[in-house]
Amino acid sequence: MRRLLACLALVCMAVGPAWAGTFPWGGPRPSREPHPTVVALRDCTATLRTNLGEIALKFDPDAAPNAVQAFVKLAERGALNGARFYCVFKDRMVLAGTPPSAAKAESSTTIAYESTPQSVTAGSVLLDRTADGRNCPSRFLIVLADQPHLDGDYTQIAEVTKGLDVAKRIGSAATRPADGSPAPLEDAVIEQVTVARKASPEPKETNKK
């Protein structure tokens, strides 16, 4: 009996690759092609030019395609220019964009929450959420120190690739109570957001005879 089972095992190992895909559970399934929008956003970056220095971001559209696209659209049309860092949790995170008190301004720009798998670490950029749990692309957080307790609670759209020291300077500012949140005493303003997209390669010319 043992010899029979051993022979059957050897036969399965030999023919297994040939049968892969024959059964519903057999063989690797073809990977799903990413949406063209996701591919285009993979090489998309942004620079936040603030009155205290520049902060560079690299987006992650594979993890949160809708959130990244919504944020980029706002940035490209200049909707984030002039936004302030309105809330500072000292040395932990800073919030910028449309304050929650401006409910009318944010009502038309909320989108469904997207769960992202990344750990929330120093340099993570997250979309803030409204009271009903939806994402608000016009309001975002820059994390200054690892915050593992936030994993899975917010949609992560990007990471800071340069200028984290600028964000930390904002995050070390003295604060005052404002609308129930700690607002920085020193003005920190996003003067302009510049989005850069990698140019698509030009099609190669073919010599026709």
BASENU-539502 format. One record per residue (C-alpha): residue number from 1; residue in three letters; x, y negated, z. Coordinates in Angstrom, 2 decimals, m for minus. Each point is the difference from the previous one (the first is absolute). Last residue first. Layout:
BEGIN
<NUM "Ala" <X Y Z>>
...
END
This chain:
BEGIN
<209 "Lys" <9.21 m50.49 m47.67>>
<208 "Lys" <m1.29 m1.30 3.28>>
<207 "Asn" <2.54 m0.89 2.64>>
<206 "Thr" <m1.67 0.18 3.39>>
<205 "Glu" <0.04 m2.91 2.36>>
<204 "Lys" <0.09 0.82 3.66>>
<203 "Pro" <m2.94 m1.21 2.05>>
<202 "Glu" <0.85 m2.81 2.40>>
<201 "Pro" <0.52 1.07 3.57>>
<200 "Ser" <m2.62 m1.36 2.42>>
<199 "Ala" <1.28 m2.90 2.08>>
<198 "Lys" <0.24 0.68 3.71>>
<197 "Arg" <m2.52 m2.14 1.83>>
<196 "Ala" <0.91 m2.85 2.30>>
<195 "Val" <m2.52 m1.65 2.32>>
<194 "Thr" <0.83 m3.40 1.49>>
<193 "Val" <m1.81 m1.10 3.15>>
<192 "Gln" <0.31 m3.69 0.83>>
<191 "Glu" <0.12 m2.32 3.00>>
<190 "Ile" <m0.71 2.71 2.53>>
<189 "Val" <m0.11 m2.13 3.15>>
<188 "Ala" <1.48 0.43 3.45>>
<187 "Asp" <m0.81 m2.99 2.20>>
<186 "Glu" <1.64 0.24 3.41>>
<185 "Leu" <m2.43 0.36 2.92>>
<184 "Pro" <m0.86 3.50 m1.17>>
<183 "Ala" <m3.58 1.20 0.58>>
<182 "Pro" <m0.77 2.63 2.64>>
<181 "Ser" <m3.58 1.13 m0.72>>
<180 "Gly" <m3.39 m0.74 1.58>>
<179 "Asp" <m0.88 m2.72 m2.45>>
<178 "Ala" <3.29 m1.74 0.87>>
<177 "Pro" <2.08 0.69 3.10>>
<176 "Arg" <3.53 m1.45 m0.19>>
<175 "Thr" <3.22 1.60 m1.20>>
<174 "Ala" <3.79 m0.30 0.26>>
<173 "Ala" <1.73 1.37 m3.06>>
<172 "Ser" <1.73 3.39 m0.04>>
<171 "Gly" <m2.20 1.45 m2.72>>
<170 "Ile" <0.77 m2.84 m2.39>>
<169 "Arg" <3.70 0.71 0.48>>
<168 "Lys" <m0.75 3.69 m0.46>>
<167 "Ala" <m1.66 m0.73 m3.34>>
<166 "Val" <3.08 m1.91 m1.13>>
<165 "Asp" <2.26 2.83 1.21>>
<164 "Leu" <m2.11 2.38 m2.07>>
<163 "Gly" <1.14 m2.04 m2.98>>
<162 "Lys" <0.74 2.76 m2.48>>
<161 "Thr" <m1.56 3.33 m0.87>>
<160 "Val" <m3.18 m0.46 1.99>>
<159 "Glu" <m2.32 2.93 m0.57>>
<158 "Ala" <m3.24 0.27 m1.89>>
<157 "Ile" <m3.69 0.89 0.00>>
<156 "Gln" <m0.58 1.77 3.31>>
<155 "Thr" <m3.69 0.42 0.76>>
<154 "Tyr" <m0.63 m0.24 3.74>>
<153 "Asp" <m0.94 2.45 2.76>>
<152 "Gly" <1.87 3.02 m1.37>>
<151 "Asp" <3.15 m0.62 2.02>>
<150 "Leu" <m0.67 m2.92 2.36>>
<149 "His" <1.25 1.80 3.13>>
<148 "Pro" <3.32 0.52 m1.81>>
<147 "Gln" <0.79 m3.75 0.11>>
<146 "Asp" <3.67 m0.39 m0.97>>
<145 "Ala" <1.07 m3.63 0.27>>
<144 "Leu" <m0.68 m3.17 m2.02>>
<143 "Val" <m3.17 1.05 m1.85>>
<142 "Ile" <m1.23 m2.45 m2.62>>
<141 "Leu" <m3.78 m0.25 0.09>>
<140 "Phe" <m2.43 m1.01 m2.73>>
<139 "Arg" <m3.07 m2.10 m0.73>>
<138 "Ser" <m1.25 m0.83 m3.48>>
<137 "Pro" <m0.23 3.68 m0.93>>
<136 "Cys" <m2.61 0.62 2.75>>
<135 "Asn" <m0.54 3.70 0.49>>
<134 "Arg" <m3.33 1.25 1.34>>
<133 "Gly" <m0.50 1.27 3.55>>
<132 "Asp" <m3.26 m1.81 0.84>>
<131 "Ala" <1.82 m2.58 2.14>>
<130 "Thr" <2.32 m0.80 m2.90>>
<129 "Arg" <3.34 1.66 m0.57>>
<128 "Asp" <3.51 m1.36 m0.45>>
<127 "Leu" <2.06 1.22 m2.90>>
<126 "Leu" <3.36 1.41 1.01>>
<125 "Val" <3.62 m0.85 m0.86>>
<124 "Ser" <2.58 2.27 1.62>>
<123 "Gly" <3.34 m1.69 0.72>>
<122 "Ala" <0.57 1.63 3.39>>
<121 "Thr" <m1.89 3.28 m0.01>>
<120 "Val" <m3.57 1.18 m0.49>>
<119 "Ser" <0.35 3.60 m1.14>>
<118 "Gln" <m1.15 0.67 m3.52>>
<117 "Pro" <m3.02 2.17 m0.78>>
<116 "Thr" <m2.45 m2.64 m1.25>>
<115 "Ser" <m3.77 m0.04 0.57>>
<114 "Glu" <m1.84 m2.40 m2.28>>
<113 "Tyr" <m2.69 m2.32 1.39>>
<112 "Ala" <m2.58 m1.25 m2.47>>
<111 "Ile" <0.37 m3.53 m1.29>>
<110 "Thr" <m0.56 m3.48 1.42>>
<109 "Thr" <0.49 m3.01 m2.28>>
<108 "Ser" <m3.44 m1.57 m0.17>>
<107 "Ser" <m0.52 m0.19 3.75>>
<106 "Glu" <3.45 m1.43 0.70>>
<105 "Ala" <m0.67 m3.66 m0.64>>
<104 "Lys" <m3.39 0.10 1.71>>
<103 "Ala" <1.47 1.54 3.13>>
<102 "Ala" <2.65 m2.67 0.57>>
<101 "Ser" <0.30 0.89 3.70>>
<100 "Pro" <1.91 3.15 m0.99>>
<99 "Pro" <2.91 m2.20 m1.15>>
<98 "Thr" <0.75 0.07 m3.76>>
<97 "Gly" <3.65 0.82 m0.59>>
<96 "Ala" <2.72 1.03 2.42>>
<95 "Leu" <0.39 2.26 2.99>>
<94 "Val" <3.25 0.60 1.90>>
<93 "Met" <1.18 3.16 1.73>>
<92 "Arg" <1.85 1.37 3.03>>
<91 "Asp" <2.60 m2.55 1.16>>
<90 "Lys" <m2.74 m2.20 1.46>>
<89 "Phe" <m3.43 0.80 m1.32>>
<88 "Val" <m0.32 m3.03 m2.22>>
<87 "Cys" <m3.17 m1.22 m1.71>>
<86 "Tyr" <m0.63 m2.69 m2.60>>
<85 "Phe" <2.88 0.55 m2.38>>
<84 "Arg" <m1.35 m2.50 m2.46>>
<83 "Ala" <m1.33 0.15 m3.54>>
<82 "Gly" <1.10 m2.80 m2.34>>
<81 "Asn" <0.25 2.29 m3.01>>
<80 "Leu" <m1.96 3.18 0.68>>
<79 "Ala" <m2.69 m0.63 m2.64>>
<78 "Gly" <2.60 m0.82 m2.64>>
<77 "Arg" <m1.56 2.05 m2.79>>
<76 "Glu" <2.86 2.44 0.07>>
<75 "Ala" <m0.17 0.44 3.77>>
<74 "Leu" <m3.69 0.86 0.03>>
<73 "Lys" <0.48 2.49 m2.83>>
<72 "Val" <3.00 1.55 1.78>>
<71 "Phe" <m2.01 0.49 3.20>>
<70 "Ala" <m2.89 1.67 m1.85>>
<69 "Gln" <2.34 2.28 m1.96>>
<68 "Val" <1.85 1.04 3.13>>
<67 "Ala" <m3.22 0.79 1.86>>
<66 "Asn" <m1.48 1.96 m2.90>>
<65 "Pro" <3.15 2.06 m0.61>>
<64 "Ala" <0.72 0.91 3.64>>
<63 "Ala" <2.62 2.76 0.32>>
<62 "Asp" <1.09 0.10 m3.64>>
<61 "Pro" <m0.13 m3.79 m0.14>>
<60 "Asp" <2.98 m0.46 2.34>>
<59 "Phe" <1.08 m3.62 m0.33>>
<58 "Lys" <3.45 m1.48 0.54>>
<57 "Leu" <0.02 m3.30 1.92>>
<56 "Ala" <2.50 m2.86 0.31>>
<55 "Ile" <m0.19 m2.59 2.79>>
<54 "Glu" <1.47 m3.44 m0.64>>
<53 "Gly" <0.90 m2.71 2.50>>
<52 "Leu" <m1.48 m2.16 2.76>>
<51 "Asn" <m2.36 m2.14 m2.09>>
<50 "Thr" <m1.14 3.22 m1.62>>
<49 "Arg" <0.65 1.47 m3.43>>
<48 "Leu" <m1.67 3.40 m0.01>>
<47 "Thr" <1.62 2.03 m2.75>>
<46 "Ala" <m1.88 2.82 m1.67>>
<45 "Thr" <0.92 3.23 m1.71>>
<44 "Cys" <m1.59 2.19 m2.66>>
<43 "Asp" <1.95 2.99 m1.28>>
<42 "Arg" <m2.58 2.51 1.16>>
<41 "Leu" <m2.85 m2.30 m1.04>>
<40 "Ala" <0.05 1.04 m3.66>>
<39 "Val" <m0.08 3.70 0.90>>
<38 "Val" <m2.97 m0.55 2.29>>
<37 "Thr" <m1.87 m1.88 m2.72>>
<36 "Pro" <0.75 2.79 m2.48>>
<35 "His" <m1.78 2.49 2.32>>
<34 "Pro" <2.26 2.78 1.24>>
<33 "Glu" <0.04 3.30 m1.93>>
<32 "Arg" <m1.35 2.88 2.03>>
<31 "Ser" <2.49 2.78 0.60>>
<30 "Pro" <m0.56 3.30 m1.77>>
<29 "Arg" <m0.87 2.81 2.38>>
<28 "Pro" <2.72 2.23 1.38>>
<27 "Gly" <m0.61 3.74 m0.31>>
<26 "Gly" <m2.91 2.21 0.96>>
<25 "Trp" <m2.99 m0.88 2.19>>
<24 "Pro" <m2.60 m0.18 m2.75>>
<23 "Phe" <1.55 3.07 m1.67>>
<22 "Thr" <1.72 m0.05 m3.36>>
<21 "Gly" <2.02 m3.08 1.03>>
<20 "Ala" <3.08 2.03 0.80>>
<19 "Trp" <m0.33 3.38 m1.70>>
<18 "Ala" <3.40 m0.13 m1.70>>
<17 "Pro" <1.64 m1.31 3.15>>
<16 "Gly" <m1.48 2.89 2.06>>
<15 "Val" <1.08 2.79 m2.36>>
<14 "Ala" <3.27 0.93 1.71>>
<13 "Met" <m0.93 m0.94 3.55>>
<12 "Cys" <m3.29 1.89 m0.28>>
<11 "Val" <1.80 3.10 m1.35>>
<10 "Leu" <2.50 m0.12 2.88>>
<9 "Ala" <m2.81 m0.21 2.55>>
<8 "Leu" <m1.80 2.93 m1.60>>
<7 "Cys" <3.16 2.07 0.19>>
<6 "Ala" <0.45 m0.82 3.71>>
<5 "Leu" <m3.62 0.92 0.69>>
<4 "Leu" <0.45 3.35 m1.73>>
<3 "Arg" <3.25 0.69 1.86>>
<2 "Arg" <m1.73 m0.74 3.32>>
<1 "Met" <m2.79 2.41 m0.89>>
END
